C-alpha cells in the first residue's frame, strides 16, 4: 500500500473584499510520486516547502515560517510586488486554506494507515502555484524528528549555487540533479561552494560551522535559503548567548592543506534532519586551489554539548503554549 496521499485545492482571493472561496479538486495529471522529489518535479516554477508535524499531527514545526516563505517565494517567482494590504490578506487567506487542506490531507492519510505503521507524525510537501492559486500537498507518515539523538553524516564539497537563493522554487529540484548524480557514494549531502571556496549551504539543508573559539558561523541570509529549521537554530543560539557570525567560511579556514582541522565541528539542519552532525568531508574542488581530497571531523565534548543544548531548547520552545498555538493547524 502506498503510504502517501495527495490533496489538491484551488482558491480565489478577492482583494477588494474579505471574501475567499476554495474548492477541493483532484487533478488527474498530479501523482503522489514514489518520493517527495518526484512529487515536486511535476510542478514548474512553483513555490514549495517541506514541513514536519509534531504533537501527534496537531501542529507543524515553525508553521508561520512556512507560510511566509511560500508567499515570498511565489511573489518572487512571479516578479510580483505586493502592496502591504494585499500581502496581509494573502497571508491570512493562505493560512486558512493551507491549514484546512493539511488537515484534509492528514485525515485521508490516517484513514489509509495499516496496523504495521507506528509513525505518529507526517511529512508534508506543499507546492503553491501562485499564478493560478492552486495548492498541492503530499502527505506521508514519518517518525518524529524531535529527538535528542544526534546522527552524523558524510558530505561532499562541490562548486555550485542556487539561481534563486532567496526563494524555494520547484525548479531547484531539477537544477540540483547533476550535483546529486556525481555525489560520492558515501555522501548523503552536497555542500555548495562559491568561486572563493566559501561553504554556503547544502542542496537540501543549511550548514552551520562551530569555530574553534566556540562561535558559530552560517552564510549570510542574502546568499542562501533561510530554512525554517535554520531560523529556529539561530534564535536558540542567541538565547544561549553563543556568538553568531553571519558569513560564509572558506574551506582553508576549516582545514589546512595538510589536513589539520581548524574548527570544532559542522552540523546540518533541514525539515527531516532536525540537526545532524558532520563527521566526514569529501572535497571535490579545484585541486590547484585546494589539494586536500578528504578530512574527518572527530566528535568532541564541546561540540556534543552545544548540539544537545540547541536541540533541547528547540524542543522546549516548540512545546511552549504560545508556540503550540502559532504552529497549530486548528487555531
N, C-alpha and C positions, 0 to 999 in steps of 0.2 A: 504494500500500500504506500502511495506517495504521501509523505508526512507534511507536505507543503500545500497551501491553498492560495488562490489569487482572489483579489477583491478589487473591483473597478468602479469608480464613481465619477460622474460628471456633475459639475456645479456651475452656476452662473452668479456673478456678483453684480448687483445694481448699485453703482457708485452714487447715483443721485438720490437713493433712498436707502433704507436699512434692510431691504429685502434680499434674500439669497435663497435660491432653490437648488436642490441637488437630487440626483436620482441614481440608484444602483443600476449599473449596466455590466454586461459581460461581453467584452469584445472577443469574438471567436478567434481573432488573429493574435491575441495575447495569451501566451502559455505560461505555466508555472515555471518551467525550466528545471533542469536537473540540479541546479545550484543557483545561489544568488547572482553569480556573474552572468550566467546565461539568461536569467530573467532581465537584468539591467540592459544587456546588449540588444534587446528588442527595440529600445527607445532611442531615437536620435535627438541629440541636443536638448535633453530634458534635465531638470534638476532632480537629484536623488539624495537619499540619506539612508544610512544603516543604523538601526536602533535596536536596543535590547530592553525587554520588560524586566521589572523586578517586583517584589512584594506580591508574588503569585499573580502576575499579569495585571495587576491593578494600576501600575504606573510605568512610565518609560524613563530610563536614565537620562537626566538633563533634557527633558522634553522641550522646554522653551527654546533651547539652542537649536534643536532640530527644526522647529517652526521657523525661526529667524533665518536659518541657513537655506531652507527650501525657498523661502520668499526672496532672499537676497540673491541666491544662485539663479532663480528663474528670471528675475528682473535683469540680472547681469547678462544672461544668455540672450534675452530679447532686446538688449540695449535700451531698456525702459527706465526712465527717470520717473519715479512715483512721488507725487506730492504727499506731504505728511498725513493729510486726512485720508487719502486713498490707501496709504501704507498701513495705517491703523485699522482700517476696515478690512484690508486684505489679510492682515494678521489675525484679526478676530474671526473672520469667516473661515480661513484655513484651519484654525484651531478647532472650531466647532465641527467642520466637515471631517477633518482628519481624525479627531477623537472618535466620532461616531463610526467612521469607516474602519479604524483599527479594532474597535470593539466588535464590529460586524465580522471582520476577518477572524478574530480570535474565537468568536462563537462558532464559526464554521470549522475552524481548525480543531477546537476541542471536541466538537461533535464527531470528528473523524479519528479521535485518539484511540489507539488499541491498548490492550492491557500490558503489552510489553514495553511501552514507552513511559518512563518515570519522570521525564523532564517536566518541570512546572513552569518554566519561563518560555518566551518566544523571541525569535529573531525576526525583525521586521525590515523588509526592503521596501522603501517608499519612493516611487517615482512620480514627479509632478510636472505635467506639461502645462506651463503657464499660458501658452498661446491659446489653447482650447479648454483650459480648466478641467483637465482630466487627472484623476489620481489613480495610480496603480499600486496595489500593495501585495507583497508576497509575505506570507506568514508561515513560519515553521517552528517546530519545537526545538528548544535549545536549553542546555543546562545553564544554571545561573553562573554569571561571570564574577559575581561579587564574593570572591573567595580570598582568604589570606594566603593561600598557597601561591608561590611565585614560580612560573615556568621560565625557562631560559631558551633562547633561540640562537640560531646561526644566521647571519645576514651577509649580504654581498653589497659592496660599494661599487656604484657604476655611474658614469656620466648620464644625466637625464634631467628633465624638468617638466612640470605641468605647463601647458599652454595657457590655461586659465587657473592659476593657483588659488584665487580668491573665491571661486565658485566650485561646487561639487556637481560636475556635469557628466552625464552618462557617456559622453564621447571619450572621457578619460579611460574608461574600461577597455575600449578598443586601442587607444593610443599606447597603453602600457603593456600590450600583449607581447611586443618584441622583448621588452625587459624581462618579462616572465619566462619567455621561451628560451632565453640564453642564460637564465639564472643557474648558478651552481646547484647540483642535485641535492647537496646537503643543506642549502639555504632555504629559509621559509619566507624571507622578505628581501627586497632590494632597496637600499638606501640611495636616494638620488643625490648626486654631487654636481655642483656647477663647475665652470671652467677654471675656477680658482681652487678646486678640490675641497670646497667647503661642503660639509654634510648638511643637507636640507631636511628631507623627510623621507618616509617610506612610500612605496606605491599605494599602500592602503593603511598607513599608520603614521603617527607623528613620532619624532625622535627627541629624546632628552639625553644630555650628556652630563654626568656628575663629574665635576672637575676635582682636581687633587686638593684644592682648598675648601671643598665642601659646597661650593656654589653649584648651581645647575644652569646649563645653557640649553636654549632651544631657538630655532630660527625665528627671525622677525616675522610678525603677522602678515606683512606685505609679500613675503616670499613663499609661504606655504599655506596649505589649507588649515584653518584653525578648527581642528576636530573637537567634537563636544567633550570627549574624554580628556583631551589636552587642556580644555578650558577648566575642567574640574581640578586637574593636577596643578595648574598654575595658581588657582585660588588657594588650594591647600598649602602649596609651598610657601606662599606669602603669609598664610596664617601660622605656619611653623617657623616663620622668620628666617627662612632659607633665602639667601641671595639668589635672585634670578637674573640671568644675563640673556636679553633678547637679541641674540646674534648667532649666526652660524659659526661653527667651529671647523677649522681646517684640519685635514687628515694629519698633517705634521704636528698639530697641537694635541692629537690623541695618542700618537705613537711615533717614535723616532724611526728613521730609515733603517736602523739596525735592530729594530724590534723592541725597544724599551717603552713600556707603557707609561703614558704621561697623564692619564686620567684615572678616576676612581671606578667609573663604570658607565654603562649606557642602558637605557630602557626604552621600550616602545609602548605606545598607547593606541587603542582603537576600540571600536564598538564591541568586538568579540574577544579582544585580548584583555581588556581592563588595563593591566600593566605587566609587561613581561620584560625580564632582563635579557641582555645580550651577552653571550659567552664566547662566541667565535665569529671572526670577521674575515671574509674573503675580499681582496682588493682587486678590482678589475678597472684600474685607472691607467693612464699613460705611464708606462714603465720609466720613460725618461724624466717624468715629473716626480713619480714616487715608485721606487723599485720593489718595495716590500709587497709580497703576494698574500700574506695572511698573518693575523695575530689573534691571540686569545686574551680574554679578559677574566682573570680569576675573580671569584666571588669573595668579597671582603665583608668583614663585620660591619664596617661603617656603611657600605652600600646596602646591605641587607636590612639594617636598622632603619635607614631612610625609606626604603621601599615599604617596609611594614608600617611605618608611621603614616605615609601617604595613603596606603590602602585603608588602614583602619579609620583614618579621619574622613575619607570619602564615603565609606560605608556608613559611618555615623551620620555624616551630613545628609546623605540621601534619605535617611530614615527619620530625620527631624520632621515634626508636624508641618512646618511651613514648606519644606522641600517636597514632602509627600503630596501636599496639596497642589503645588505648582507643577509637579510631574504626573499628577493623577490623570487618568483617562476619563474620569467621571465627574470632574469638577465643573 
